[in-house]
Amino acid sequence: MVRYGNQIKKLRKEKGWTQDELGKRAGVNQRTISQIELNKGTSLATLTLLAEALGTNLADLLKEDKE
């Protein structure tokens, strides 16, 4: 199952960023980041913004979660 929220959280924590900091870098509010990290869903446009802010690409965020 693809759980891009898990990947976003992992990458965010690797950078030492809070949800608020990632949100500011991506132009998304902290509540949205929280919902995404809980795998509650979001748009591809928002995922693209997050991927760019995290220095990765959309394909890497959408890889199947092995956990």
C-alpha positions as CSV (number, residue, x, y, z in Angstrom):
1,M,0.0,0.0,0.0
2,V,1.3,3.5,-0.8
3,R,1.5,5.5,2.3
4,Y,3.2,8.7,1.1
5,G,2.5,10.3,4.5
6,N,5.0,7.9,6.1
7,Q,7.7,8.9,3.5
8,I,7.0,12.6,3.9
9,K,7.3,12.3,7.7
10,K,10.6,10.3,7.3
11,L,12.1,12.8,5.0
12,R,11.0,15.8,7.1
13,K,12.5,14.3,10.2
14,E,15.8,13.5,8.4
15,K,16.0,17.2,7.7
16,G,15.2,18.0,11.3
17,W,12.2,20.1,10.3
18,T,8.9,20.5,12.1
19,Q,5.6,20.2,10.3
20,D,5.3,23.9,10.4
21,E,8.7,24.4,8.8
22,L,8.0,22.0,6.0
23,G,4.6,23.7,5.5
24,K,6.3,27.1,5.2
25,R,8.8,25.8,2.7
26,A,6.1,24.2,0.6
27,G,3.5,26.9,1.0
28,V,1.1,24.5,2.8
29,N,-0.3,25.0,6.3
30,Q,0.8,22.8,9.3
31,R,-2.6,21.2,9.7
32,T,-2.4,19.9,6.1
33,I,1.1,18.4,6.8
34,S,-0.3,16.7,9.8
35,Q,-3.3,15.2,7.9
36,I,-1.0,14.0,5.1
37,E,1.4,12.3,7.6
38,L,-1.6,10.5,9.0
39,N,-2.3,9.2,5.4
40,K,-5.6,11.1,5.3
41,G,-5.0,12.0,1.6
42,T,-4.3,15.1,-0.4
43,S,-4.0,16.4,-3.9
44,L,-1.2,15.6,-6.4
45,A,-0.5,19.4,-6.5
46,T,0.2,19.5,-2.8
47,L,2.3,16.3,-3.0
48,T,4.3,18.0,-5.7
49,L,4.9,21.1,-3.6
50,L,6.0,18.9,-0.7
51,A,8.3,16.8,-2.8
52,E,10.0,19.9,-4.1
53,A,10.4,21.3,-0.6
54,L,11.9,18.0,0.6
55,G,14.3,17.9,-2.4
56,T,12.8,14.8,-3.9
57,N,10.4,13.9,-6.6
58,L,6.8,12.8,-6.7
59,A,7.6,9.3,-7.9
60,D,9.8,8.7,-4.8
61,L,7.0,9.9,-2.5
62,L,4.6,7.5,-4.2
63,K,6.7,4.4,-3.9
64,E,5.0,1.4,-2.2
65,D,5.5,1.3,1.5
66,K,7.2,-2.0,2.5
67,E,6.2,-1.7,6.2
